[in-house]
Amino acid sequence: MSDESDDPTVPIVCEACDTTSRVPLSELRESLDAHNEKRHDGAEKAQVDPVLADALADAVADDLGLLDEEP
């Protein structure tokens, strides 16, 4: 069984509030939804740090071979 301290944290940002924080990965969706519901009437303003999101998308695409050039 995994201990909570093993749960990696993810940076989230809200440019509308000018805030940043880190939340455990297991609580990411709930944290984003709660923030956006409380602060922005449900509008999706808070998000995973775009720099991290882009880097993750690139790594996944590379791993799946989606960035390979066609011969």
mmCIF file of the N, C-alpha and C atoms, coordinates in Angstrom:
data_MODEL
# 
_entry.id   MODEL 
# 
loop_
_atom_site.group_PDB 
_atom_site.id 
_atom_site.type_symbol 
_atom_site.label_atom_id 
_atom_site.label_alt_id 
_atom_site.label_comp_id 
_atom_site.label_asym_id 
_atom_site.label_entity_id 
_atom_site.label_seq_id 
_atom_site.pdbx_PDB_ins_code 
_atom_site.Cartn_x 
_atom_site.Cartn_y 
_atom_site.Cartn_z 
_atom_site.occupancy 
_atom_site.B_iso_or_equiv 
_atom_site.pdbx_formal_charge 
_atom_site.auth_seq_id 
_atom_site.auth_comp_id 
_atom_site.auth_asym_id 
_atom_site.auth_atom_id 
_atom_site.pdbx_PDB_model_num 
ATOM 1   N N  . MET A 1 1  ? 0.843   -1.180 0.000   1.00 0.00 ? 1  MET A N  1 
ATOM 2   C CA . MET A 1 1  ? 0.000   0.000  0.000   1.00 0.00 ? 1  MET A CA 1 
ATOM 3   C C  . MET A 1 1  ? 0.888   1.244  0.000   1.00 0.00 ? 1  MET A C  1 
ATOM 4   N N  . SER A 1 2  ? 0.484   2.229  -0.781  1.00 0.00 ? 2  SER A N  1 
ATOM 5   C CA . SER A 1 2  ? 1.275   3.438  -0.950  1.00 0.00 ? 2  SER A CA 1 
ATOM 6   C C  . SER A 1 2  ? 0.963   4.456  0.139   1.00 0.00 ? 2  SER A C  1 
ATOM 7   N N  . ASP A 1 3  ? 1.972   5.090  0.608   1.00 0.00 ? 3  ASP A N  1 
ATOM 8   C CA . ASP A 1 3  ? 1.862   6.124  1.623   1.00 0.00 ? 3  ASP A CA 1 
ATOM 9   C C  . ASP A 1 3  ? 1.588   7.457  0.921   1.00 0.00 ? 3  ASP A C  1 
ATOM 10  N N  . GLU A 1 4  ? 0.832   8.359  1.538   1.00 0.00 ? 4  GLU A N  1 
ATOM 11  C CA . GLU A 1 4  ? 0.489   9.637  0.915   1.00 0.00 ? 4  GLU A CA 1 
ATOM 12  C C  . GLU A 1 4  ? 1.724   10.430 0.514   1.00 0.00 ? 4  GLU A C  1 
ATOM 13  N N  . SER A 1 5  ? 2.817   10.288 1.236   1.00 0.00 ? 5  SER A N  1 
ATOM 14  C CA . SER A 1 5  ? 4.022   11.031 0.908   1.00 0.00 ? 5  SER A CA 1 
ATOM 15  C C  . SER A 1 5  ? 4.641   10.541 -0.401  1.00 0.00 ? 5  SER A C  1 
ATOM 16  N N  . ASP A 1 6  ? 4.220   9.358  -0.886  1.00 0.00 ? 6  ASP A N  1 
ATOM 17  C CA . ASP A 1 6  ? 4.706   8.837  -2.163  1.00 0.00 ? 6  ASP A CA 1 
ATOM 18  C C  . ASP A 1 6  ? 3.951   9.432  -3.342  1.00 0.00 ? 6  ASP A C  1 
ATOM 19  N N  . ASP A 1 7  ? 2.833   10.108 -3.074  1.00 0.00 ? 7  ASP A N  1 
ATOM 20  C CA . ASP A 1 7  ? 2.005   10.691 -4.123  1.00 0.00 ? 7  ASP A CA 1 
ATOM 21  C C  . ASP A 1 7  ? 2.697   11.949 -4.646  1.00 0.00 ? 7  ASP A C  1 
ATOM 22  N N  . PRO A 1 8  ? 3.119   11.969 -5.908  1.00 0.00 ? 8  PRO A N  1 
ATOM 23  C CA . PRO A 1 8  ? 3.794   13.158 -6.433  1.00 0.00 ? 8  PRO A CA 1 
ATOM 24  C C  . PRO A 1 8  ? 2.855   14.359 -6.460  1.00 0.00 ? 8  PRO A C  1 
ATOM 25  N N  . THR A 1 9  ? 3.434   15.537 -6.347  1.00 0.00 ? 9  THR A N  1 
ATOM 26  C CA . THR A 1 9  ? 2.625   16.750 -6.408  1.00 0.00 ? 9  THR A CA 1 
ATOM 27  C C  . THR A 1 9  ? 2.740   17.370 -7.791  1.00 0.00 ? 9  THR A C  1 
ATOM 28  N N  . VAL A 1 10 ? 1.683   18.072 -8.165  1.00 0.00 ? 10 VAL A N  1 
ATOM 29  C CA . VAL A 1 10 ? 1.591   18.685 -9.483  1.00 0.00 ? 10 VAL A CA 1 
ATOM 30  C C  . VAL A 1 10 ? 1.378   20.179 -9.299  1.00 0.00 ? 10 VAL A C  1 
ATOM 31  N N  . PRO A 1 11 ? 2.135   21.008 -10.024 1.00 0.00 ? 11 PRO A N  1 
ATOM 32  C CA . PRO A 1 11 ? 1.917   22.453 -9.914  1.00 0.00 ? 11 PRO A CA 1 
ATOM 33  C C  . PRO A 1 11 ? 0.665   22.867 -10.685 1.00 0.00 ? 11 PRO A C  1 
ATOM 34  N N  . ILE A 1 12 ? -0.163  23.679 -10.037 1.00 0.00 ? 12 ILE A N  1 
ATOM 35  C CA . ILE A 1 12 ? -1.324  24.238 -10.726 1.00 0.00 ? 12 ILE A CA 1 
ATOM 36  C C  . ILE A 1 12 ? -1.227  25.756 -10.659 1.00 0.00 ? 12 ILE A C  1 
ATOM 37  N N  . VAL A 1 13 ? -1.750  26.393 -11.676 1.00 0.00 ? 13 VAL A N  1 
ATOM 38  C CA . VAL A 1 13 ? -1.717  27.853 -11.744 1.00 0.00 ? 13 VAL A CA 1 
ATOM 39  C C  . VAL A 1 13 ? -3.098  28.374 -12.096 1.00 0.00 ? 13 VAL A C  1 
ATOM 40  N N  . CYS A 1 14 ? -3.371  29.558 -11.589 1.00 0.00 ? 14 CYS A N  1 
ATOM 41  C CA . CYS A 1 14 ? -4.595  30.254 -11.953 1.00 0.00 ? 14 CYS A CA 1 
ATOM 42  C C  . CYS A 1 14 ? -4.200  31.686 -12.264 1.00 0.00 ? 14 CYS A C  1 
ATOM 43  N N  . GLU A 1 15 ? -4.137  31.988 -13.539 1.00 0.00 ? 15 GLU A N  1 
ATOM 44  C CA . GLU A 1 15 ? -3.755  33.342 -13.938 1.00 0.00 ? 15 GLU A CA 1 
ATOM 45  C C  . GLU A 1 15 ? -4.819  34.349 -13.540 1.00 0.00 ? 15 GLU A C  1 
ATOM 46  N N  . ALA A 1 16 ? -6.075  33.937 -13.491 1.00 0.00 ? 16 ALA A N  1 
ATOM 47  C CA . ALA A 1 16 ? -7.164  34.848 -13.105 1.00 0.00 ? 16 ALA A CA 1 
ATOM 48  C C  . ALA A 1 16 ? -7.004  35.319 -11.668 1.00 0.00 ? 16 ALA A C  1 
ATOM 49  N N  . CYS A 1 17 ? -6.515  34.446 -10.795 1.00 0.00 ? 17 CYS A N  1 
ATOM 50  C CA . CYS A 1 17 ? -6.304  34.786 -9.385  1.00 0.00 ? 17 CYS A CA 1 
ATOM 51  C C  . CYS A 1 17 ? -4.860  35.183 -9.107  1.00 0.00 ? 17 CYS A C  1 
ATOM 52  N N  . ASP A 1 18 ? -3.980  34.954 -10.082 1.00 0.00 ? 18 ASP A N  1 
ATOM 53  C CA . ASP A 1 18 ? -2.550  35.162 -9.912  1.00 0.00 ? 18 ASP A CA 1 
ATOM 54  C C  . ASP A 1 18 ? -2.020  34.313 -8.762  1.00 0.00 ? 18 ASP A C  1 
ATOM 55  N N  . THR A 1 19 ? -2.405  33.011 -8.772  1.00 0.00 ? 19 THR A N  1 
ATOM 56  C CA . THR A 1 19 ? -1.971  32.096 -7.728  1.00 0.00 ? 19 THR A CA 1 
ATOM 57  C C  . THR A 1 19 ? -1.341  30.847 -8.331  1.00 0.00 ? 19 THR A C  1 
ATOM 58  N N  . THR A 1 20 ? -0.479  30.236 -7.537  1.00 0.00 ? 20 THR A N  1 
ATOM 59  C CA . THR A 1 20 ? 0.098   28.943 -7.887  1.00 0.00 ? 20 THR A CA 1 
ATOM 60  C C  . THR A 1 20 ? 0.086   28.083 -6.637  1.00 0.00 ? 20 THR A C  1 
ATOM 61  N N  . SER A 1 21 ? 0.016   26.786 -6.823  1.00 0.00 ? 21 SER A N  1 
ATOM 62  C CA . SER A 1 21 ? 0.106   25.856 -5.700  1.00 0.00 ? 21 SER A CA 1 
ATOM 63  C C  . SER A 1 21 ? 0.498   24.493 -6.232  1.00 0.00 ? 21 SER A C  1 
ATOM 64  N N  . ARG A 1 22 ? 0.727   23.584 -5.329  1.00 0.00 ? 22 ARG A N  1 
ATOM 65  C CA . ARG A 1 22 ? 1.038   22.201 -5.689  1.00 0.00 ? 22 ARG A CA 1 
ATOM 66  C C  . ARG A 1 22 ? 0.040   21.331 -4.952  1.00 0.00 ? 22 ARG A C  1 
ATOM 67  N N  . VAL A 1 23 ? -0.486  20.346 -5.652  1.00 0.00 ? 23 VAL A N  1 
ATOM 68  C CA . VAL A 1 23 ? -1.443  19.426 -5.047  1.00 0.00 ? 23 VAL A CA 1 
ATOM 69  C C  . VAL A 1 23 ? -1.007  18.001 -5.356  1.00 0.00 ? 23 VAL A C  1 
ATOM 70  N N  . PRO A 1 24 ? -1.349  17.065 -4.489  1.00 0.00 ? 24 PRO A N  1 
ATOM 71  C CA . PRO A 1 24 ? -1.028  15.663 -4.783  1.00 0.00 ? 24 PRO A CA 1 
ATOM 72  C C  . PRO A 1 24 ? -1.724  15.230 -6.080  1.00 0.00 ? 24 PRO A C  1 
ATOM 73  N N  . LEU A 1 25 ? -1.051  14.441 -6.868  1.00 0.00 ? 25 LEU A N  1 
ATOM 74  C CA . LEU A 1 25 ? -1.599  13.971 -8.135  1.00 0.00 ? 25 LEU A CA 1 
ATOM 75  C C  . LEU A 1 25 ? -2.959  13.319 -7.946  1.00 0.00 ? 25 LEU A C  1 
ATOM 76  N N  . SER A 1 26 ? -3.113  12.568 -6.874  1.00 0.00 ? 26 SER A N  1 
ATOM 77  C CA . SER A 1 26 ? -4.377  11.873 -6.625  1.00 0.00 ? 26 SER A CA 1 
ATOM 78  C C  . SER A 1 26 ? -5.538  12.829 -6.357  1.00 0.00 ? 26 SER A C  1 
ATOM 79  N N  . GLU A 1 27 ? -5.234  14.081 -6.020  1.00 0.00 ? 27 GLU A N  1 
ATOM 80  C CA . GLU A 1 27 ? -6.270  15.069 -5.721  1.00 0.00 ? 27 GLU A CA 1 
ATOM 81  C C  . GLU A 1 27 ? -6.368  16.162 -6.790  1.00 0.00 ? 27 GLU A C  1 
ATOM 82  N N  . LEU A 1 28 ? -5.653  15.995 -7.899  1.00 0.00 ? 28 LEU A N  1 
ATOM 83  C CA . LEU A 1 28 ? -5.558  17.035 -8.914  1.00 0.00 ? 28 LEU A CA 1 
ATOM 84  C C  . LEU A 1 28 ? -6.918  17.462 -9.457  1.00 0.00 ? 28 LEU A C  1 
ATOM 85  N N  . ARG A 1 29 ? -7.680  16.536 -9.993  1.00 0.00 ? 29 ARG A N  1 
ATOM 86  C CA . ARG A 1 29 ? -8.967  16.879 -10.608 1.00 0.00 ? 29 ARG A CA 1 
ATOM 87  C C  . ARG A 1 29 ? -9.892  17.525 -9.592  1.00 0.00 ? 29 ARG A C  1 
ATOM 88  N N  . GLU A 1 30 ? -9.976  16.960 -8.394  1.00 0.00 ? 30 GLU A N  1 
ATOM 89  C CA . GLU A 1 30 ? -10.851 17.513 -7.353  1.00 0.00 ? 30 GLU A CA 1 
ATOM 90  C C  . GLU A 1 30 ? -10.422 18.921 -6.962  1.00 0.00 ? 30 GLU A C  1 
ATOM 91  N N  . SER A 1 31 ? -9.118  19.147 -6.864  1.00 0.00 ? 31 SER A N  1 
ATOM 92  C CA . SER A 1 31 ? -8.607  20.471 -6.483  1.00 0.00 ? 31 SER A CA 1 
ATOM 93  C C  . SER A 1 31 ? -8.903  21.514 -7.551  1.00 0.00 ? 31 SER A C  1 
ATOM 94  N N  . LEU A 1 32 ? -8.670  21.157 -8.809  1.00 0.00 ? 32 LEU A N  1 
ATOM 95  C CA . LEU A 1 32 ? -8.961  22.087 -9.898  1.00 0.00 ? 32 LEU A CA 1 
ATOM 96  C C  . LEU A 1 32 ? -10.451 22.409 -9.954  1.00 0.00 ? 32 LEU A C  1 
ATOM 97  N N  . ASP A 1 33 ? -11.274 21.369 -9.883  1.00 0.00 ? 33 ASP A N  1 
ATOM 98  C CA . ASP A 1 33 ? -12.723 21.576 -9.935  1.00 0.00 ? 33 ASP A CA 1 
ATOM 99  C C  . ASP A 1 33 ? -13.211 22.437 -8.774  1.00 0.00 ? 33 ASP A C  1 
ATOM 100 N N  . ALA A 1 34 ? -12.705 22.171 -7.572  1.00 0.00 ? 34 ALA A N  1 
ATOM 101 C CA . ALA A 1 34 ? -13.132 22.937 -6.396  1.00 0.00 ? 34 ALA A CA 1 
ATOM 102 C C  . ALA A 1 34 ? -12.731 24.400 -6.524  1.00 0.00 ? 34 ALA A C  1 
ATOM 103 N N  . HIS A 1 35 ? -11.507 24.655 -6.934  1.00 0.00 ? 35 HIS A N  1 
ATOM 104 C CA . HIS A 1 35 ? -11.048 26.038 -7.100  1.00 0.00 ? 35 HIS A CA 1 
ATOM 105 C C  . HIS A 1 35 ? -11.906 26.762 -8.135  1.00 0.00 ? 35 HIS A C  1 
ATOM 106 N N  . ASN A 1 36 ? -12.068 26.142 -9.295  1.00 0.00 ? 36 ASN A N  1 
ATOM 107 C CA . ASN A 1 36 ? -12.823 26.785 -10.363 1.00 0.00 ? 36 ASN A CA 1 
ATOM 108 C C  . ASN A 1 36 ? -14.288 26.996 -9.985  1.00 0.00 ? 36 ASN A C  1 
ATOM 109 N N  . GLU A 1 37 ? -14.854 26.078 -9.238  1.00 0.00 ? 37 GLU A N  1 
ATOM 110 C CA . GLU A 1 37 ? -16.248 26.225 -8.816  1.00 0.00 ? 37 GLU A CA 1 
ATOM 111 C C  . GLU A 1 37 ? -16.393 27.363 -7.801  1.00 0.00 ? 37 GLU A C  1 
ATOM 112 N N  . LYS A 1 38 ? -15.494 27.397 -6.824  1.00 0.00 ? 38 LYS A N  1 
ATOM 113 C CA . LYS A 1 38 ? -15.576 28.411 -5.761  1.00 0.00 ? 38 LYS A CA 1 
ATOM 114 C C  . LYS A 1 38 ? -15.215 29.810 -6.241  1.00 0.00 ? 38 LYS A C  1 
ATOM 115 N N  . ARG A 1 39 ? -14.191 29.905 -7.077  1.00 0.00 ? 39 ARG A N  1 
ATOM 116 C CA . ARG A 1 39 ? -13.657 31.209 -7.464  1.00 0.00 ? 39 ARG A CA 1 
ATOM 117 C C  . ARG A 1 39 ? -14.159 31.741 -8.807  1.00 0.00 ? 39 ARG A C  1 
ATOM 118 N N  . HIS A 1 40 ? -14.559 30.833 -9.686  1.00 0.00 ? 40 HIS A N  1 
ATOM 119 C CA . HIS A 1 40 ? -14.846 31.268 -11.055 1.00 0.00 ? 40 HIS A CA 1 
ATOM 120 C C  . HIS A 1 40 ? -16.174 30.724 -11.599 1.00 0.00 ? 40 HIS A C  1 
ATOM 121 N N  . ASP A 1 41 ? -17.108 30.419 -10.702 1.00 0.00 ? 41 ASP A N  1 
ATOM 122 C CA . ASP A 1 41 ? -18.423 29.913 -11.098 1.00 0.00 ? 41 ASP A CA 1 
ATOM 123 C C  . ASP A 1 41 ? -18.326 28.728 -12.058 1.00 0.00 ? 41 ASP A C  1 
ATOM 124 N N  . GLY A 1 42 ? -17.319 27.897 -11.874 1.00 0.00 ? 42 GLY A N  1 
ATOM 125 C CA . GLY A 1 42 ? -17.164 26.693 -12.679 1.00 0.00 ? 42 GLY A CA 1 
ATOM 126 C C  . GLY A 1 42 ? -16.354 26.865 -13.953 1.00 0.00 ? 42 GLY A C  1 
ATOM 127 N N  . ALA A 1 43 ? -16.040 28.102 -14.327 1.00 0.00 ? 43 ALA A N  1 
ATOM 128 C CA . ALA A 1 43 ? -15.220 28.315 -15.525 1.00 0.00 ? 43 ALA A CA 1 
ATOM 129 C C  . ALA A 1 43 ? -13.822 27.745 -15.281 1.00 0.00 ? 43 ALA A C  1 
ATOM 130 N N  . GLU A 1 44 ? -13.268 27.062 -16.265 1.00 0.00 ? 44 GLU A N  1 
ATOM 131 C CA . GLU A 1 44 ? -11.972 26.410 -16.108 1.00 0.00 ? 44 GLU A CA 1 
ATOM 132 C C  . GLU A 1 44 ? -10.830 27.408 -16.240 1.00 0.00 ? 44 GLU A C  1 
ATOM 133 N N  . LYS A 1 45 ? -10.512 28.059 -15.143 1.00 0.00 ? 45 LYS A N  1 
ATOM 134 C CA . LYS A 1 45 ? -9.431  29.049 -15.109 1.00 0.00 ? 45 LYS A CA 1 
ATOM 135 C C  . LYS A 1 45 ? -8.145  28.437 -14.564 1.00 0.00 ? 45 LYS A C  1 
ATOM 136 N N  . ALA A 1 46 ? -8.237  27.707 -13.444 1.00 0.00 ? 46 ALA A N  1 
ATOM 137 C CA . ALA A 1 46 ? -7.054  27.056 -12.871 1.00 0.00 ? 46 ALA A CA 1 
ATOM 138 C C  . ALA A 1 46 ? -6.741  25.828 -13.706 1.00 0.00 ? 46 ALA A C  1 
ATOM 139 N N  . GLN A 1 47 ? -5.445  25.557 -13.872 1.00 0.00 ? 47 GLN A N  1 
ATOM 140 C CA . GLN A 1 47 ? -5.028  24.428 -14.690 1.00 0.00 ? 47 GLN A CA 1 
ATOM 141 C C  . GLN A 1 47 ? -3.657  23.940 -14.251 1.00 0.00 ? 47 GLN A C  1 
ATOM 142 N N  . VAL A 1 48 ? -3.289  22.758 -14.740 1.00 0.00 ? 48 VAL A N  1 
ATOM 143 C CA . VAL A 1 48 ? -1.935  22.261 -14.516 1.00 0.00 ? 48 VAL A CA 1 
ATOM 144 C C  . VAL A 1 48 ? -0.990  23.262 -15.169 1.00 0.00 ? 48 VAL A C  1 
ATOM 145 N N  . ASP A 1 49 ? 0.120   23.534 -14.523 1.00 0.00 ? 49 ASP A N  1 
ATOM 146 C CA . ASP A 1 49 ? 1.112   24.465 -15.061 1.00 0.00 ? 49 ASP A CA 1 
ATOM 147 C C  . ASP A 1 49 ? 1.343   24.139 -16.538 1.00 0.00 ? 49 ASP A C  1 
ATOM 148 N N  . PRO A 1 50 ? 1.083   25.094 -17.438 1.00 0.00 ? 50 PRO A N  1 
ATOM 149 C CA . PRO A 1 50 ? 1.209   24.835 -18.879 1.00 0.00 ? 50 PRO A CA 1 
ATOM 150 C C  . PRO A 1 50 ? 2.585   24.332 -19.311 1.00 0.00 ? 50 PRO A C  1 
ATOM 151 N N  . VAL A 1 51 ? 3.628   24.765 -18.651 1.00 0.00 ? 51 VAL A N  1 
ATOM 152 C CA . VAL A 1 51 ? 4.972   24.298 -19.002 1.00 0.00 ? 51 VAL A CA 1 
ATOM 153 C C  . VAL A 1 51 ? 5.076   22.798 -18.748 1.00 0.00 ? 51 VAL A C  1 
ATOM 154 N N  . LEU A 1 52 ? 4.569   22.351 -17.594 1.00 0.00 ? 52 LEU A N  1 
ATOM 155 C CA . LEU A 1 52 ? 4.582   20.920 -17.272 1.00 0.00 ? 52 LEU A CA 1 
ATOM 156 C C  . LEU A 1 52 ? 3.670   20.151 -18.217 1.00 0.00 ? 52 LEU A C  1 
ATOM 157 N N  . ALA A 1 53 ? 2.489   20.675 -18.477 1.00 0.00 ? 53 ALA A N  1 
ATOM 158 C CA . ALA A 1 53 ? 1.538   20.001 -19.361 1.00 0.00 ? 53 ALA A CA 1 
ATOM 159 C C  . ALA A 1 53 ? 2.129   19.812 -20.757 1.00 0.00 ? 53 ALA A C  1 
ATOM 160 N N  . ASP A 1 54 ? 2.787   20.831 -21.283 1.00 0.00 ? 54 ASP A N  1 
ATOM 161 C CA . ASP A 1 54 ? 3.408   20.728 -22.603 1.00 0.00 ? 54 ASP A CA 1 
ATOM 162 C C  . ASP A 1 54 ? 4.551   19.707 -22.605 1.00 0.00 ? 54 ASP A C  1 
ATOM 163 N N  . ALA A 1 55 ? 5.367   19.739 -21.566 1.00 0.00 ? 55 ALA A N  1 
ATOM 164 C CA . ALA A 1 55 ? 6.484   18.801 -21.482 1.00 0.00 ? 55 ALA A CA 1 
ATOM 165 C C  . ALA A 1 55 ? 5.970   17.363 -21.386 1.00 0.00 ? 55 ALA A C  1 
ATOM 166 N N  . LEU A 1 56 ? 4.919   17.158 -20.626 1.00 0.00 ? 56 LEU A N  1 
ATOM 167 C CA . LEU A 1 56 ? 4.333   15.825 -20.495 1.00 0.00 ? 56 LEU A CA 1 
ATOM 168 C C  . LEU A 1 56 ? 3.741   15.360 -21.822 1.00 0.00 ? 56 LEU A C  1 
ATOM 169 N N  . ALA A 1 57 ? 3.034   16.245 -22.508 1.00 0.00 ? 57 ALA A N  1 
ATOM 170 C CA . ALA A 1 57 ? 2.447   15.899 -23.808 1.00 0.00 ? 57 ALA A CA 1 
ATOM 171 C C  . ALA A 1 57 ? 3.546   15.529 -24.806 1.00 0.00 ? 57 ALA A C  1 
ATOM 172 N N  . ASP A 1 58 ? 4.643   16.271 -24.812 1.00 0.00 ? 58 ASP A N  1 
ATOM 173 C CA . ASP A 1 58 ? 5.759   15.966 -25.708 1.00 0.00 ? 58 ASP A CA 1 
ATOM 174 C C  . ASP A 1 58 ? 6.377   14.611 -25.370 1.00 0.00 ? 58 ASP A C  1 
ATOM 175 N N  . ALA A 1 59 ? 6.557   14.330 -24.089 1.00 0.00 ? 59 ALA A N  1 
ATOM 176 C CA . ALA A 1 59 ? 7.148   13.058 -23.674 1.00 0.00 ? 59 ALA A CA 1 
ATOM 177 C C  . ALA A 1 59 ? 6.256   11.881 -24.065 1.00 0.00 ? 59 ALA A C  1 
ATOM 178 N N  . VAL A 1 60 ? 4.956   12.031 -23.885 1.00 0.00 ? 60 VAL A N  1 
ATOM 179 C CA . VAL A 1 60 ? 4.021   10.962 -24.250 1.00 0.00 ? 60 VAL A CA 1 
ATOM 180 C C  . VAL A 1 60 ? 4.013   10.769 -25.761 1.00 0.00 ? 60 VAL A C  1 
ATOM 181 N N  . ALA A 1 61 ? 3.955   11.864 -26.506 1.00 0.00 ? 61 ALA A N  1 
ATOM 182 C CA . ALA A 1 61 ? 3.956   11.768 -27.967 1.00 0.00 ? 61 ALA A CA 1 
ATOM 183 C C  . ALA A 1 61 ? 5.240   11.109 -28.471 1.00 0.00 ? 61 ALA A C  1 
ATOM 184 N N  . ASP A 1 62 ? 6.374   11.458 -27.874 1.00 0.00 ? 62 ASP A N  1 
ATOM 185 C CA . ASP A 1 62 ? 7.646   10.856 -28.250 1.00 0.00 ? 62 ASP A CA 1 
ATOM 186 C C  . ASP A 1 62 ? 7.642   9.371  -27.927 1.00 0.00 ? 62 ASP A C  1 
ATOM 187 N N  . ASP A 1 63 ? 7.158   9.020  -26.742 1.00 0.00 ? 63 ASP A N  1 
ATOM 188 C CA . ASP A 1 63 ? 7.108   7.625  -26.314 1.00 0.00 ? 63 ASP A CA 1 
ATOM 189 C C  . ASP A 1 63 ? 6.219   6.791  -27.239 1.00 0.00 ? 63 ASP A C  1 
ATOM 190 N N  . LEU A 1 64 ? 5.137   7.384  -27.740 1.00 0.00 ? 64 LEU A N  1 
ATOM 191 C CA . LEU A 1 64 ? 4.219   6.676  -28.636 1.00 0.00 ? 64 LEU A CA 1 
ATOM 192 C C  . LEU A 1 64 ? 4.672   6.721  -30.092 1.00 0.00 ? 64 LEU A C  1 
ATOM 193 N N  . GLY A 1 65 ? 5.771   7.427  -30.353 1.00 0.00 ? 65 GLY A N  1 
ATOM 194 C CA . GLY A 1 65 ? 6.285   7.518  -31.708 1.00 0.00 ? 65 GLY A CA 1 
ATOM 195 C C  . GLY A 1 65 ? 5.514   8.485  -32.593 1.00 0.00 ? 65 GLY A C  1 
ATOM 196 N N  . LEU A 1 66 ? 4.735   9.357  -31.990 1.00 0.00 ? 66 LEU A N  1 
ATOM 197 C CA . LEU A 1 66 ? 3.929   10.289 -32.766 1.00 0.00 ? 66 LEU A CA 1 
ATOM 198 C C  . LEU A 1 66 ? 4.749   11.409 -33.381 1.00 0.00 ? 66 LEU A C  1 
ATOM 199 N N  . LEU A 1 67 ? 5.964   11.616 -32.886 1.00 0.00 ? 67 LEU A N  1 
ATOM 200 C CA . LEU A 1 67 ? 6.813   12.676 -33.411 1.00 0.00 ? 67 LEU A CA 1 
ATOM 201 C C  . LEU A 1 67 ? 7.813   12.158 -34.442 1.00 0.00 ? 67 LEU A C  1 
ATOM 202 N N  . ASP A 1 68 ? 7.782   10.842 -34.688 1.00 0.00 ? 68 ASP A N  1 
ATOM 203 C CA . ASP A 1 68 ? 8.693   10.272 -35.663 1.00 0.00 ? 68 ASP A CA 1 
ATOM 204 C C  . ASP A 1 68 ? 8.319   10.751 -37.057 1.00 0.00 ? 68 ASP A C  1 
ATOM 205 N N  . GLU A 1 69 ? 9.344   11.054 -37.835 1.00 0.00 ? 69 GLU A N  1 
ATOM 206 C CA . GLU A 1 69 ? 9.114   11.488 -39.209 1.00 0.00 ? 69 GLU A CA 1 
ATOM 207 C C  . GLU A 1 69 ? 8.776   10.276 -40.068 1.00 0.00 ? 69 GLU A C  1 
ATOM 208 N N  . GLU A 1 70 ? 7.830   10.449 -40.975 1.00 0.00 ? 70 GLU A N  1 
ATOM 209 C CA . GLU A 1 70 ? 7.466   9.403  -41.907 1.00 0.00 ? 70 GLU A CA 1 
ATOM 210 C C  . GLU A 1 70 ? 8.544   9.309  -42.989 1.00 0.00 ? 70 GLU A C  1 
ATOM 211 N N  . PRO A 1 71 ? 8.916   8.100  -43.416 1.00 0.00 ? 71 PRO A N  1 
ATOM 212 C CA . PRO A 1 71 ? 9.938   7.963  -44.476 1.00 0.00 ? 71 PRO A CA 1 
ATOM 213 C C  . PRO A 1 71 ? 9.408   8.372  -45.832 1.00 0.00 ? 71 PRO A C  1 
# 
